[in-house]
Amino acid sequence: MTSLPATSQKKLGLVIDLDVCVGCHACAVNCKEWNSGGHAAPLSDFDAYGAKPDGVWFNRIHTFEAGEGSAGRTVHFPKSCMHCETPACVTVCPTGASFKRAADGIVLVDEDKCIGCKLCSWACPYGAREFDQAEGVMKKCTLCIDRIYNETLDERDRVPACVASCPVGARHFGDLGDEESPVSQLVAERGGYGLMPELGYAPVNQYLPPRPSQARAGCTGAKALPDEDAAPAGGFLRWVDRLLSR
């Protein structure tokens, strides 16, 4: 089995704001496009425009309905590799194909060593491993190492493809091992958390929880709306009109 390196000071990862994500899938699409020609390329596609499309996707977005009644809301939940500090996918690998980089904490797959046994996918509790049937090997999110360390790109472009393409700024990238970094401060301010920390794998990627729903207009600085259940100044007919217009 594969051993883990000494804990690194630098822990590169993602911070995802669940309050902002609109579930547009731009992150997943751009991830697929970049990685189809990048470090982990190619990424397989089968029957892409048919009845049963299948293939390798490093980033997937799940949508849930949370809460009930007026407190209910739709939450879009993007999920990819968590780049855990103590990843089970690495320690279970019999060939050393799955490994964690000591320099920055990124978890990768050496495809030349991978035998496609899928042990890593069974061990990963987050479902972040993808089996490429065309190549016969396991693949996963690389945090776009061919972008973030590419000095030919402008510094602002040296972020994972999913971060670069998010139209609402829901995704953030940085060093979560540095308490002073913007991503670490964002997590501290918003009460960010890792997914299923009770399992003990210490995921580096963090999620910012949805903010409480704001039921009144006053929270935006606008004038508060009158109570709909009360008869307005215009009389009974205006009240009936508003009641039927709900």
C-alpha positions in Angstrom: 0.0 0.0 0.0 1.1 3.6 -0.5 2.3 5.8 2.3 1.6 9.4 2.8 4.3 12.1 2.8 5.0 14.3 5.8 2.3 16.9 6.3 3.0 19.9 4.1 2.7 23.5 5.2 1.1 24.4 1.9 -2.4 23.1 1.3 -3.8 24.2 -2.0 -7.5 23.7 -2.3 -10.9 25.2 -3.2 -13.5 27.1 -1.2 -17.0 27.0 -2.6 -19.7 29.4 -1.6 -23.0 27.5 -1.5 -24.8 30.8 -0.9 -23.7 32.1 -4.3 -23.6 29.0 -6.5 -26.4 29.0 -9.1 -25.9 25.5 -10.4 -25.1 26.7 -14.0 -22.5 23.9 -14.5 -20.0 26.3 -16.1 -17.3 25.0 -13.7 -18.0 21.4 -14.8 -18.0 22.2 -18.5 -14.8 24.3 -18.4 -13.1 21.6 -16.3 -14.0 19.0 -18.9 -12.8 21.2 -21.7 -9.5 22.1 -20.1 -8.6 18.6 -18.9 -9.5 17.0 -22.2 -6.3 18.5 -23.4 -4.3 19.0 -20.3 -2.4 17.0 -17.7 -5.0 14.2 -17.3 -6.1 14.1 -21.0 -7.8 12.6 -22.7 -11.1 12.3 -20.9 -13.5 9.7 -22.4 -17.0 10.4 -23.7 -19.4 7.7 -24.8 -22.6 8.4 -26.6 -22.3 12.1 -25.6 -25.4 13.2 -27.5 -27.3 10.0 -27.2 -29.9 8.5 -24.8 -27.3 7.2 -22.3 -24.2 9.6 -22.3 -21.3 8.5 -20.1 -17.7 9.6 -19.5 -15.2 11.1 -17.2 -16.1 14.3 -15.3 -13.9 15.7 -12.5 -16.5 18.2 -11.2 -20.2 17.3 -10.7 -23.0 19.5 -9.4 -25.7 18.1 -7.2 -28.9 20.1 -6.4 -31.0 19.7 -3.3 -34.1 21.2 -1.8 -33.4 22.2 1.8 -35.9 23.3 4.4 -39.6 23.5 4.3 -42.3 26.1 3.4 -41.1 29.7 3.4 -37.8 28.6 4.8 -37.1 26.2 1.9 -34.5 26.9 -0.7 -32.6 25.3 -3.5 -28.9 24.5 -2.8 -26.5 23.7 -5.6 -23.6 21.6 -4.3 -20.5 21.2 -6.6 -18.3 18.3 -5.7 -14.9 17.1 -6.8 -11.8 15.7 -5.2 -11.3 17.1 -1.7 -7.5 16.7 -1.7 -7.6 15.3 1.8 -4.8 15.6 4.2 -5.0 11.8 5.0 -6.7 10.5 1.8 -7.8 6.9 1.9 -7.6 6.7 -1.9 -3.8 7.0 -1.5 -3.1 4.6 1.3 -5.3 1.9 -0.3 -3.5 2.0 -3.7 -1.4 -1.2 -4.2 0.9 0.3 -6.8 1.7 3.8 -5.7 -0.3 5.3 -8.6 -2.3 7.4 -6.2 -0.1 9.8 -4.4 -0.1 13.1 -2.4 2.4 15.8 -3.2 4.4 16.9 -0.3 5.0 20.4 -1.8 1.4 21.5 -2.0 -0.9 18.7 -0.8 -2.4 18.0 -4.2 -3.6 14.4 -4.7 -2.8 13.0 -8.1 -2.7 9.7 -10.1 0.3 8.4 -12.0 -1.4 6.7 -14.9 1.7 4.8 -15.8 1.4 2.9 -12.5 -2.4 2.6 -12.3 -3.7 -0.9 -13.0 -7.4 0.2 -12.9 -8.2 -1.9 -9.9 -10.7 0.7 -8.6 -9.7 0.3 -5.0 -9.2 4.0 -4.7 -12.8 4.7 -5.9 -14.2 2.3 -3.3 -12.1 3.9 -0.6 -13.0 7.5 -1.4 -16.2 8.5 0.6 -16.8 11.5 -1.7 -17.2 9.6 -4.9 -14.5 11.8 -6.5 -12.6 9.1 -8.5 -13.4 8.5 -12.1 -12.6 5.3 -14.1 -11.7 6.1 -17.7 -12.9 3.0 -19.6 -11.0 4.1 -22.8 -7.7 4.3 -21.0 -8.3 1.6 -18.3 -7.1 3.9 -15.5 -8.4 6.0 -12.7 -8.5 9.8 -13.1 -9.5 12.7 -10.8 -9.3 16.4 -10.3 -5.7 17.7 -10.4 -6.5 21.3 -9.3 -5.3 22.0 -12.9 -1.6 21.8 -12.0 -0.9 22.6 -15.6 -2.6 26.0 -15.1 -1.7 27.0 -11.6 2.1 26.5 -12.2 2.1 27.7 -15.8 4.3 30.8 -15.8 3.4 31.6 -19.4 -0.1 32.6 -18.2 -1.0 35.9 -16.6 -0.9 35.5 -12.8 -4.7 36.1 -12.6 -5.2 33.1 -14.9 -3.2 30.7 -12.8 -6.2 29.2 -11.1 -8.1 26.0 -11.7 -10.4 26.1 -14.8 -13.5 25.8 -12.6 -12.5 28.9 -10.7 -11.7 30.9 -13.8 -15.1 30.2 -15.4 -17.5 30.7 -12.4 -19.7 33.6 -13.5 -20.8 34.5 -10.0 -17.6 34.1 -8.1 -18.7 31.1 -6.0 -15.4 29.3 -6.3 -12.1 30.4 -4.7 -8.6 28.9 -4.8 -5.6 29.3 -2.6 -3.5 28.0 0.2 -5.7 26.8 3.1 -2.5 25.9 5.1 -1.9 29.7 5.5 -4.2 31.2 8.1 -3.6 34.7 6.6 -4.5 33.7 3.0 -7.7 35.2 1.5 -9.3 31.7 1.3 -8.5 30.9 4.9 -9.9 34.2 6.1 -13.0 33.6 4.1 -13.5 30.3 5.7 -13.0 31.8 9.2 -15.4 34.7 8.5 -18.2 32.6 7.1 -17.8 29.4 9.2 -16.7 27.2 6.4 -16.4 23.5 6.8 -15.1 20.4 5.2 -17.4 17.6 3.9 -17.9 14.8 6.4 -15.0 15.7 8.8 -16.1 12.9 11.2 -14.5 10.3 8.8 -11.1 11.7 9.7 -9.7 12.2 6.2 -9.4 16.0 6.8 -10.6 17.3 3.4 -8.7 20.5 2.4 -11.6 21.8 0.2 -14.0 23.8 2.2 -17.7 24.9 1.8 -19.2 28.2 2.9 -22.8 27.6 4.2 -25.8 29.3 2.7 -26.7 32.5 4.6 -30.0 32.6 6.5 -32.9 33.6 4.2 -33.9 37.3 4.4 -37.7 37.4 4.5 -38.1 41.2 4.7 -37.2 43.8 2.1 -35.6 46.0 4.8 -32.5 43.8 4.8 -31.6 45.2 1.3 -32.2 48.8 2.3 -35.5 48.9 0.5 -38.7 50.0 2.2 -40.5 47.1 3.9 -43.7 45.9 2.2 -47.0 46.2 4.0 -48.5 43.2 5.7 -50.4 41.4 3.0 -53.0 40.0 5.5 -54.1 43.5 6.5 -56.6 45.5 4.5 -54.7 48.3 2.7 -55.7 51.9 2.7 -57.3 51.6 -0.7 -60.2 49.6 0.8 -61.7 46.2 0.6 -61.5 45.8 -3.2 -57.8 46.5 -3.3 -57.3 44.0 -0.5 -59.2 41.3 -2.5 -57.2 42.1 -5.6 -53.9 41.6 -3.7 -55.2 38.4 -2.1 -56.1 36.9 -5.5 -52.8 38.0 -7.0 -50.7 35.9 -4.7 
